[in-house]
Amino acid sequence: MPSAKKKIYSIGELKEIVAPVAERYGVAKVYLFGSVARGDYDENSDYDFCIEPGRIQDLLALSGFFQDLRYAVGREIDLVDTKSLKPDFLNAVLSEGVIVYEE
């Protein structure tokens, strides 16, 4: 866990932070959803990310991506992938979500 919480980054800042991590792991797309994407976050908010896994094919790679992304943003994150979500939740994520990285 990051020792000190960093500020909540803007969407533009997140795009710059997420891109090198996603590229390193071969992630196809990263969506930001939840309170930060909606703009109703507070100082205790985490980041909610949903990914299209791309070249991530195993739990070890997914775990590495999770750890590196959490370190990069300096806050706790929740991470889900499009392949594991039920259709209703996936539709909500995709309609509310903001793309912060795309191959």
Backbone bond lengths (Angstrom), bond angles and torsions (degrees), N, CA, C in turn:
res aa  C-N    CA-C-N  psi(-1)  N-CA   C-N-CA  omega(-1)  CA-C   N-CA-C  phi
1 M - - - 1.454 - - 1.517 109.07 -
2 P 1.333 117.00 135.38 1.446 119.52 176.55 1.527 110.23 -59.14
3 S 1.339 117.03 137.87 1.461 120.19 -172.90 1.518 113.57 -72.18
4 A 1.301 118.45 -39.26 1.460 120.91 179.72 1.519 108.22 -126.45
5 K 1.316 115.70 132.20 1.458 119.02 -179.15 1.519 109.93 -69.39
6 K 1.294 114.57 133.34 1.452 120.59 175.09 1.519 107.78 -88.91
7 K 1.309 114.78 171.48 1.460 119.64 177.96 1.528 110.02 -62.07
8 I 1.313 115.03 164.08 1.465 119.71 171.61 1.529 106.43 -80.64
9 Y 1.317 115.77 120.91 1.455 120.37 -177.35 1.523 111.72 -78.65
10 S 1.326 115.60 152.39 1.462 121.48 173.55 1.529 108.67 -70.54
11 I 1.313 116.16 166.62 1.469 120.79 178.20 1.531 109.85 -59.37
12 G 1.311 117.19 -43.82 1.462 120.90 178.75 1.517 112.39 -60.80
13 E 1.327 116.71 -43.54 1.463 120.63 177.69 1.523 110.91 -64.40
14 L 1.333 116.63 -41.47 1.465 119.99 178.96 1.523 111.41 -62.06
15 K 1.317 117.00 -38.52 1.464 119.57 178.36 1.524 110.53 -58.54
16 E 1.330 116.68 -42.05 1.466 120.91 179.77 1.526 111.88 -69.36
17 I 1.326 117.25 -34.45 1.463 121.92 -178.65 1.528 111.31 -76.52
18 V 1.327 116.78 -42.25 1.467 122.07 -175.11 1.530 112.04 -73.63
19 A 1.324 117.75 -36.04 1.470 121.51 -172.92 1.528 114.17 -53.23
20 P 1.331 120.13 -52.27 1.468 117.50 -177.57 1.529 113.92 -64.63
21 V 1.322 116.67 -32.56 1.470 120.07 178.74 1.528 109.49 -69.45
22 A 1.328 116.49 -46.74 1.465 120.80 -179.93 1.524 110.96 -63.05
23 E 1.321 117.01 -40.85 1.466 120.35 179.07 1.525 111.30 -63.85
24 R 1.321 116.87 -41.73 1.469 121.34 -179.09 1.531 111.31 -60.05
25 Y 1.336 116.96 -35.99 1.468 120.72 -177.59 1.527 113.29 -96.65
26 G 1.319 118.32 -5.46 1.453 120.80 179.49 1.513 114.44 75.69
27 V 1.332 116.84 27.38 1.463 121.44 177.56 1.527 108.43 -70.68
28 A 1.326 117.46 136.36 1.458 121.41 -177.09 1.528 112.80 -77.88
29 K 1.334 116.60 -41.49 1.467 119.98 -175.87 1.517 108.86 -155.61
30 V 1.336 115.98 144.03 1.462 121.93 176.95 1.521 108.31 -128.10
31 Y 1.329 115.02 124.93 1.464 122.21 175.61 1.520 108.83 -106.57
32 L 1.318 116.34 140.81 1.456 122.59 168.58 1.516 106.22 -101.03
33 F 1.325 117.55 130.57 1.461 120.49 176.48 1.515 108.33 -137.93
34 G 1.311 117.28 179.35 1.462 120.70 179.32 1.517 112.53 88.23
35 S 1.330 115.47 -159.58 1.466 120.99 -170.81 1.525 113.31 -61.56
36 V 1.318 118.18 -37.89 1.468 119.31 -179.31 1.526 110.02 -67.51
37 A 1.318 117.86 -41.95 1.466 121.32 178.57 1.526 111.16 -64.47
38 R 1.335 116.09 -36.20 1.468 120.04 179.85 1.522 112.81 -79.01
39 G 1.327 116.96 -20.27 1.462 121.01 -178.22 1.508 114.05 87.62
40 D 1.339 118.18 11.95 1.469 120.17 -179.74 1.532 111.52 -111.89
41 Y 1.308 116.21 38.88 1.464 122.94 -178.56 1.529 110.76 -85.78
42 D 1.340 115.09 167.47 1.460 120.69 171.47 1.527 108.44 -131.29
43 E 1.320 116.98 -176.26 1.467 120.25 -174.79 1.527 113.51 -64.89
44 N 1.319 117.86 -16.49 1.465 121.43 179.20 1.526 113.57 -98.69
45 S 1.313 117.37 2.05 1.466 120.97 -177.47 1.522 111.22 -66.82
46 D 1.329 114.38 150.12 1.453 120.19 171.79 1.525 107.75 -105.60
47 Y 1.307 115.74 178.76 1.458 120.82 175.28 1.518 108.35 -100.83
48 D 1.322 115.82 135.17 1.459 122.20 176.15 1.527 107.62 -108.33
49 F 1.321 116.15 118.05 1.456 121.83 -179.29 1.523 110.29 -120.41
50 C 1.324 114.77 143.74 1.461 122.41 172.32 1.524 106.01 -125.20
51 I 1.325 116.24 133.64 1.464 119.27 -178.40 1.517 111.88 -119.88
52 E 1.328 114.44 149.95 1.453 121.65 161.28 1.522 103.27 -94.46
53 P 1.339 117.67 112.98 1.458 121.65 -165.48 1.529 117.06 -60.22
54 G 1.311 118.84 -25.76 1.459 118.32 -179.17 1.514 111.10 59.26
55 R 1.347 116.27 -118.96 1.467 120.78 -177.08 1.521 113.49 -84.98
56 I 1.322 118.95 -2.94 1.469 119.74 176.52 1.524 107.51 -73.10
57 Q 1.320 115.44 113.93 1.460 120.10 -175.58 1.519 114.04 -117.38
58 D 1.328 117.82 -7.48 1.460 118.58 -177.66 1.525 111.06 -140.73
59 L 1.312 114.33 166.74 1.459 121.30 -176.70 1.523 112.34 -64.81
60 L 1.313 117.65 -33.62 1.460 120.74 179.61 1.529 111.11 -63.09
61 A 1.316 116.94 -45.72 1.464 120.69 178.49 1.525 110.79 -66.22
62 L 1.327 117.16 -41.13 1.464 120.79 178.54 1.525 110.60 -62.37
63 S 1.320 116.37 -41.94 1.460 120.90 178.41 1.528 111.09 -63.91
64 G 1.314 117.06 -41.10 1.460 120.93 177.24 1.514 111.76 -62.48
65 F 1.336 116.39 -43.93 1.462 120.66 177.67 1.525 110.17 -61.02
66 F 1.331 116.87 -45.98 1.463 121.98 179.27 1.527 110.51 -56.17
67 Q 1.321 117.11 -50.89 1.469 121.39 -177.60 1.530 111.36 -63.45
68 D 1.318 116.85 -44.61 1.465 119.90 -178.85 1.522 111.95 -66.92
69 L 1.330 116.92 -38.44 1.460 119.99 178.95 1.523 110.55 -68.39
70 R 1.305 116.72 -42.64 1.469 120.82 178.31 1.530 110.22 -60.22
71 Y 1.309 116.99 -43.62 1.464 120.65 177.99 1.533 110.80 -63.43
72 A 1.330 116.99 -42.68 1.467 121.55 -177.07 1.525 112.36 -63.06
73 V 1.342 117.05 -39.72 1.470 119.30 -177.98 1.524 112.58 -88.61
74 G 1.329 117.24 -14.63 1.457 120.76 174.84 1.506 115.72 73.43
75 R 1.317 117.28 19.77 1.465 123.06 179.15 1.513 109.08 -143.78
76 E 1.316 114.51 166.89 1.462 118.82 172.50 1.522 108.51 -65.28
77 I 1.320 115.37 148.66 1.458 120.58 176.30 1.519 109.26 -132.20
78 D 1.316 114.62 154.51 1.459 122.34 166.31 1.519 105.11 -110.34
79 L 1.322 116.37 135.79 1.455 121.04 -176.60 1.517 109.49 -132.12
80 V 1.325 115.77 124.92 1.461 122.23 175.43 1.522 107.29 -128.96
81 D 1.330 115.84 162.64 1.460 117.46 176.01 1.520 110.26 -122.80
82 T 1.305 114.79 153.69 1.462 121.32 -173.98 1.520 112.51 -61.49
83 K 1.328 117.55 -26.46 1.467 120.80 -177.60 1.524 112.79 -75.59
84 S 1.327 117.46 -20.98 1.466 119.78 -174.67 1.528 113.66 -102.43
85 L 1.330 117.90 -2.90 1.464 120.10 -175.76 1.519 112.06 -91.14
86 K 1.314 115.25 145.29 1.463 120.25 172.70 1.527 107.94 -68.30
87 P 1.331 116.95 149.94 1.467 120.72 -174.41 1.533 114.78 -52.85
88 D 1.327 118.54 -42.54 1.465 119.83 -178.46 1.523 111.75 -63.66
89 F 1.337 116.47 -43.90 1.460 119.71 179.97 1.525 110.30 -69.02
90 L 1.320 117.15 -40.31 1.460 120.71 177.90 1.524 110.51 -59.82
91 N 1.327 117.08 -44.78 1.469 120.19 178.47 1.521 111.50 -60.79
92 A 1.336 117.19 -40.25 1.469 120.77 178.08 1.527 110.56 -64.21
93 V 1.327 116.66 -44.07 1.468 120.66 179.33 1.526 110.23 -61.96
94 L 1.318 116.99 -46.07 1.458 120.52 -177.01 1.521 112.37 -68.76
95 S 1.333 117.71 -32.76 1.467 119.29 179.78 1.524 111.66 -78.62
96 E 1.323 117.70 -33.41 1.465 122.19 -179.84 1.523 111.68 -88.94
97 G 1.313 116.19 -27.28 1.459 121.23 -170.76 1.518 114.18 -70.18
98 V 1.324 113.48 155.55 1.455 122.80 176.53 1.527 106.55 -116.29
99 I 1.307 116.87 128.13 1.463 119.85 179.10 1.526 108.61 -73.33
100 V 1.339 115.88 120.66 1.465 120.10 177.87 1.527 111.81 -108.32
101 Y 1.333 116.52 -7.08 1.463 120.69 172.84 1.519 108.71 -158.13
102 E 1.331 114.92 140.14 1.463 121.27 175.34 1.523 108.03 -149.70
103 E 1.334 115.71 132.71 1.475 120.23 178.93 1.506 110.58 -56.56
